Amino acid sequence: MFDPVIAPSGTLLGLLQRGRGDGTLHALTAPRSEALAALNHCVLRDPRHDWQVENRSLYYARLHLDLDGGLEAIEAHLFDPEDVLDTDESRTGLALAVLGHLASYGRQDALHLLRRYAAQGSNWAWALDELALRDDDAGLRSLAAPVLARFSTDAEGEAELAATVRDAFEPRPWRLWADDPRPAVATRVRAAQEAGSFDRWQRQMRPTGPRPGWSVQAVFDWAQQGMDRGAALHVPAARCLSAVAGPEDRPEIVRAARDGSDGARCTALRYLADTADPDALDLVEAAAADGSTAVVDAAVDAFERMRSVAAVDRARGWARRPDALGEAAARVLACRGGTRDRDLVLGALREAVRGEGPDATTLWTLVDGAGRLGIVCAAPVLRHIYRETASSHLRGRAARALAATDPSFPAGFAVECLWDCEETTRELAARHAETGDTRVVDRLRRLAADPAEEAEVQTAVRSRIGPEGTAV
């Protein structure tokens, strides 16, 4: 799947793609046809950079209800011929999740569409998971035959069925079908359940990787073998070193960290950093200067895990470096530095936005650090990140930092955050939004009564609503 194209933040489409609260507020005042077109664009062309982490489905479902939208566009997308050609679950996952939320709000047309797609669509397993949470037993039983028909009755098909049952995210349909009154259904599902359980037991009995008694060199060789086939094993290999290495092995590990193969070097650096070895910081600096990309990444990651006072002191000296180690040093100060480090963190924050834009990976930690250290003059940069980032998680972090640094936050961004796509951001807004705005009071009451809202959000909402339903 290609990275989505995100519209400018000042447009209705751009706001909805980002999942911002202002997207909902603007959509409700825009012409209905325009709002529905932008909403369908988002649902059918998932705008998330990380669709497995960021939330959008409940946000879009709520707006769909507010706009009284139909399901024709979603239906056409799900049953388009491309569904057979492009079976990547990211193509249809968001639309199916939106349908799931609509079904939970009582939309029977959404429930029926999910059933139909589970019986006919390529991403049927996702649809079945949505139904497992919302459909009744009769509806799920009606899907047993079409789902089982997807698997041939030969050995290969039965093995595929067993793996599907074993790895099912929501087991309810399979448990229901195992007790189905139709012998052909129940017998086949029970056999698949037993085969999946046996396969899991076999895998536990045949572990791969290091064994007790391995030498330090054997662990290094295993890490390098993983790297040769494209698998980064230096983290588990470093844990293995903790079990097999003794004091007498330290010279060998230090040599590997200085000039070993990439797999051995990454493993040794991680091990020495985790054990707070006195030479770890010097070896990290050397690796950042002459190591391969994999080694530099491992060295930087190992350094960021260090919690010692010496690591923080070294970070102060490295924070202005124009390389990956300099970026890591700024993040260390953001996490563990003190008030004396505010200027370094602020400088790194500004430089990251200037050089890499509002979606730079390093911003996540720097934004948190700006809030933790209470860097008031970082508020303009944080507001820019809040507005422009395409990541709803980063926007939530920016909102949290603004709550700690910007006096205008309760009457400003906190209000729109009540409609944000991320529950953690809505929770933050529920605790901070200024109740002098009538929209805030109405929204708090609606969130308190919404059965789909997360418990943490509703707890925060209740802390702002008095016994008579008045905001406090």
Secondary structure, 3 states (H helix, E strand, C coil): CCCCCCCCCCCHHHHHHHCCHHHHHHHHHCCHHHHHHHHHHHHHCCCCCCCCCCCCHHHHHHHHHHCCCCCHHHHHHHCCCHHHHCCCHHHHHHHHHHHHHHHHCCCHHHHHHHHHHHHHCCCHHHHHHHHHHHCCHHHHHCCHHHHHCCCCCCHHHHHHHHHHHHCCCCCHHHHHHHCCCCHHHHHHHHHHHHHHHHHHHHHHHCCCCCCCCCCHHHHHHHHHHHHHCCCCCHHHHHHHHHHHCCHHHHHHHHHHHHHCCHHHHHHHHHHHHHCCCCCHHHHHHHHHHHCCHHHHHHHHHHHHHCCCHHHHHHHHHHCCCCCHHHHHHHHHHHHHCCHHHHHHHHHHHHHHHHHHCCCCCCHHHHHHHHHHCCCHHHHHHHHHHHHHCCCHHHHHHHHHHHHHHCCCCCCCHHHHHCCCCCHHHHHHHHHHCCCCCHHHHHHHHHHHHCCCCCHHHHHHHHCCECCCCCEC
